[in-house]
Amino acid sequence: MERQMQKDGKCFIDICSGTIPFMQRKESNKALYYLEKNNLRDLYVEDFDRLGRDALDILNTINDLSNRGINIHIKSLGMSILDDQGKRNVCSDILIHLLSLMADMQHKLRRETAMAGIEIAKAKGVYKGKPRGAKMKDETIRRKYARGIVIYQSMLNGGDSLLKIERVTKDQDISINRATLQKLILKGLLIKPEKKKTKQLIEKVNLRK
């Protein structure tokens, strides 16, 4: 699926599955890095559903970006999340409220579906429950670190090391250690930019009289 963001002619397009969270999309991270690098505060999208995989992801994206002072402009609705003073306006509050309700409904629906499946499995005698020591699924991990992932990714994009991220977030509600950051990277929940190799160019100057 195509995802498009635009600011002053600078366009970023993600061609990927719509099930991928916004902050895990390669071009989305490039766009956010571009905004921060150039001290820009406006992100344009064709429609609000370009901001995430579901209502919860869209809501997290809007909250994370608006809290960082980045104004999201939704072209199809002709609206912006923040006003001229950098505060949320009435229209954005209504949209966010609706997204919150949708996210809650989706969560309840998933839970009800899962419980129905468990009951059927129990009736058939094939339900074994969660294995002891089972690892958290990617979705569970993503939800647990949802608030911090955008910050971790932004710091990684800016060239910060895992150690620096651990030190900066220490004693905060988004604190995280290097081992956990590495796990998030291995699971693809964070993308660690490749380091550019510095090429040394040596010029030989022949001086002749």
C-alpha positions as CSV (number, residue, x, y, z in Angstrom):
1,M,0.0,0.0,0.0
2,E,1.2,3.5,-0.8
3,R,1.9,6.0,2.0
4,Q,2.7,9.6,1.1
5,M,3.9,12.5,3.1
6,Q,4.8,15.9,1.6
7,K,6.3,19.1,2.7
8,D,7.3,21.9,0.3
9,G,7.7,19.4,-2.5
10,K,9.7,16.8,-0.5
11,C,7.8,13.6,-0.9
12,F,8.3,10.3,0.9
13,I,6.4,7.2,-0.3
14,D,6.2,3.9,1.5
15,I,5.2,0.9,-0.6
16,C,4.5,-1.7,2.1
17,S,1.8,-3.7,3.9
18,G,-0.8,-1.6,5.7
19,T,-0.3,-3.9,8.7
20,I,3.1,-2.4,9.4
21,P,3.0,0.2,12.2
22,F,3.7,3.8,11.1
23,M,6.9,4.1,13.1
24,Q,8.3,0.9,11.6
25,R,8.0,2.1,8.0
26,K,11.3,2.9,6.4
27,E,10.1,6.0,4.5
28,S,8.1,7.3,7.5
29,N,11.2,7.4,9.6
30,K,13.1,9.1,6.8
31,A,10.4,11.8,6.7
32,L,10.4,12.4,10.4
33,Y,14.2,12.5,10.4
34,Y,14.0,15.0,7.5
35,L,11.6,17.2,9.5
36,E,13.9,17.2,12.6
37,K,17.1,17.7,10.6
38,N,15.7,20.7,8.8
39,N,13.8,22.0,11.9
40,L,10.4,21.7,10.1
41,R,7.2,21.3,12.0
42,D,4.6,20.4,9.3
43,L,3.8,16.9,8.0
44,Y,1.3,16.5,5.2
45,V,-0.6,13.2,4.5
46,E,-3.4,12.4,2.0
47,D,-5.7,10.8,4.6
48,F,-5.5,10.1,8.4
49,D,-5.4,6.3,7.7
50,R,-1.9,6.9,6.3
51,L,-0.7,7.4,9.9
52,G,-0.9,3.9,11.1
53,R,-2.0,0.3,10.8
54,D,-5.1,0.7,13.0
55,A,-7.0,3.2,15.2
56,L,-4.6,2.7,18.1
57,D,-1.5,3.1,15.9
58,I,-2.9,6.2,14.3
59,L,-3.8,7.6,17.7
60,N,-0.3,6.9,19.0
61,T,1.3,8.6,15.9
62,I,-0.9,11.7,16.3
63,N,-0.2,12.0,20.0
64,D,3.6,11.4,19.6
65,L,4.0,13.9,16.8
66,S,1.8,16.6,18.2
67,N,3.5,16.4,21.6
68,R,6.8,17.0,19.7
69,G,5.3,20.1,18.1
70,I,4.9,18.5,14.6
71,N,1.7,19.6,13.0
72,I,-0.1,17.0,10.9
73,H,-2.1,18.3,8.0
74,I,-4.7,15.9,6.6
75,K,-5.4,16.9,3.0
76,S,-8.5,14.8,2.4
77,L,-10.2,16.4,5.5
78,G,-8.8,19.9,4.9
79,M,-7.7,20.0,8.6
80,S,-4.6,20.3,10.8
81,I,-4.1,18.7,14.2
82,L,-2.5,21.9,15.7
83,D,-3.6,25.5,15.4
84,D,-1.3,28.6,14.9
85,Q,-0.4,28.5,18.6
86,G,0.7,24.9,18.5
87,K,-2.4,23.6,20.4
88,R,-5.0,21.1,19.3
89,N,-8.1,22.6,17.8
90,V,-11.7,21.4,18.1
91,C,-11.7,19.4,14.9
92,S,-8.6,17.5,15.9
93,D,-10.0,16.8,19.4
94,I,-13.1,15.3,17.8
95,L,-11.0,13.1,15.5
96,I,-8.7,12.0,18.3
97,H,-11.8,11.2,20.5
98,L,-13.3,9.1,17.6
99,L,-10.0,7.3,17.1
100,S,-9.8,6.5,20.9
101,L,-13.3,5.0,20.7
102,M,-12.4,3.0,17.6
103,A,-9.2,1.7,19.2
104,D,-11.1,0.7,22.3
105,M,-13.7,-1.1,20.2
106,Q,-11.0,-2.9,18.1
107,H,-9.2,-4.0,21.3
108,K,-12.4,-5.4,22.8
109,L,-13.3,-7.1,19.5
110,R,-9.9,-8.8,19.4
111,R,-10.2,-9.9,23.0
112,E,-13.7,-11.3,22.4
113,T,-12.5,-13.1,19.3
114,A,-9.6,-14.6,21.2
115,M,-11.7,-15.7,24.1
116,A,-14.2,-17.3,21.8
117,G,-11.4,-19.2,20.1
118,I,-10.1,-20.3,23.5
119,E,-13.5,-21.6,24.6
120,I,-13.9,-23.6,21.3
121,A,-10.4,-25.0,21.8
122,K,-11.2,-26.0,25.4
123,A,-14.4,-27.7,24.3
124,K,-12.4,-29.7,21.8
125,G,-9.8,-30.5,24.5
126,V,-7.0,-29.0,22.5
127,Y,-6.4,-25.8,24.5
128,K,-3.0,-25.9,26.3
129,G,-2.8,-22.3,27.5
130,K,0.2,-20.1,27.4
131,P,3.5,-22.1,27.7
132,R,5.6,-21.4,30.8
133,G,8.3,-18.8,30.0
134,A,6.7,-18.0,26.6
135,K,8.1,-14.8,25.1
136,M,6.0,-11.8,24.4
137,K,4.7,-11.5,20.8
138,D,5.9,-8.5,18.7
139,E,2.5,-6.9,19.0
140,T,2.6,-7.1,22.8
141,I,6.1,-5.7,22.9
142,R,5.1,-2.9,20.5
143,R,2.2,-1.9,22.7
144,K,4.4,-2.0,25.8
145,Y,6.9,0.4,24.3
146,A,4.5,2.3,22.0
147,R,5.1,5.7,23.8
148,G,8.9,5.4,23.6
149,I,9.5,3.8,20.2
150,V,9.1,7.1,18.3
151,I,11.6,8.7,20.6
152,Y,14.1,5.8,20.4
153,Q,13.8,5.7,16.6
154,S,14.3,9.5,16.3
155,M,17.4,9.2,18.4
156,L,18.7,6.3,16.3
157,N,18.0,8.3,13.2
158,G,20.0,11.2,14.7
159,G,23.0,8.9,15.1
160,D,22.7,8.3,18.9
161,S,24.1,5.0,20.2
162,L,22.2,2.5,22.3
163,L,24.2,3.5,25.3
164,K,23.3,7.2,24.9
165,I,19.6,6.3,24.5
166,E,19.8,4.3,27.7
167,R,21.5,7.2,29.6
168,V,19.1,9.9,28.2
169,T,16.0,8.0,29.1
170,K,17.2,6.9,32.5
171,D,14.8,7.7,35.4
172,Q,12.1,8.6,32.9
173,D,8.8,6.9,32.2
174,I,10.2,5.8,28.8
175,S,13.5,4.4,30.3
176,I,15.0,1.5,28.4
177,N,18.3,-0.4,28.5
178,R,20.6,-1.4,25.7
179,A,19.6,-5.1,25.8
180,T,15.9,-4.3,25.3
181,L,16.8,-1.8,22.5
182,Q,18.8,-4.5,20.8
183,K,15.8,-6.9,21.1
184,L,13.5,-4.3,19.5
185,I,15.9,-3.9,16.6
186,L,16.2,-7.7,16.1
187,K,12.5,-8.0,16.0
188,G,12.2,-5.2,13.5
189,L,10.3,-2.9,15.9
190,L,13.2,-0.4,15.6
191,I,15.4,0.3,12.6
192,K,19.1,1.0,13.2
193,P,20.4,3.2,10.4
194,E,23.5,1.9,8.7
195,K,26.7,3.8,9.4
196,K,28.2,5.5,6.4
197,K,31.7,4.5,5.8
198,T,34.0,7.5,5.6
199,K,36.1,7.5,2.5
200,Q,39.4,9.2,2.7
201,L,40.5,10.8,-0.6
202,I,44.2,11.2,-0.9
203,E,45.5,13.7,-3.5
204,K,49.0,13.5,-4.7
205,V,50.3,16.9,-5.7
206,N,53.4,17.0,-7.9
207,L,55.2,20.2,-7.5
208,R,57.4,21.0,-10.4
209,K,59.6,23.9,-10.9
